[in-house]
Amino acid sequence: MMKTSGRVTSCCVALFFALTSVTAVQKLHSINGLKNIDFEQSVPKHSLVLLYWFANTVNIDNNNVIWLTFNPNGDYGSHPYYNEENLLSSLPRSLGYEYYTIGNLHEETPVPFPYYVFNPPIPEYVETNRDRIIIRVREQNTGWRVDQVYITQHYDPSEHQGTPYDPAHTYRITNRLLRQIREFSVGQNQQQLLHLRNRYGSNADDFRMG
């Protein structure tokens, strides 16, 4: 009986770690959270450009619901993401949710990214094509509703890990943070990226939503 109990305990422990491994993604609530990420060697700075583009492309309604303004089946290099490496939590498929990945700049698509995504006005933010956005969406009569947003990246080739996404550098982006990023956008002015960059200095803690 004790041997059986030991096996059960071991299985429970293994299950616990299997379940928690996909829910340990760090959640970023504000600009201050972004400031704590090492956007140098560990994470491509182009992730900020991609995130800036996304925040200013989607619609966020008065109920704080995110709606896509494009078709995730092809536009902007987007396509279904099947979470085969268990990077994220399992989908509640009975509710019609799906994951999509966005950001492959080397893929020709019906709707391409704007020029600044390929050629950021800040030289050190040039694209590496490793960074991606993953969204969890559900198609409704009124459009594609987004309830989860992540930034992630492929492993660096020097790590010899292949093409999966790196769980150590995957972050969930809250609606609040997306709204803060939208505060930097004035009339689609690309130079707002410079202001976004500058917020990573000592004055980042002074930022407040308008």
PyMOL commands that set and color helices and strands:
alter all, ss='L'
color gray80, all
select helices_A, chain A and resi 2-20+31-35+46-55+75-77+93-95+115-118+123-125+157-159+167-169+175-182+192-198+202-206
alter helices_A, ss='H'
color red, helices_A
select strands_A, chain A and resi 26-28+59-60+66-67+79-81+97-102+131-140+143-153+171-173
alter strands_A, ss='S'
color yellow, strands_A
deselect
rebuild
show_as cartoon
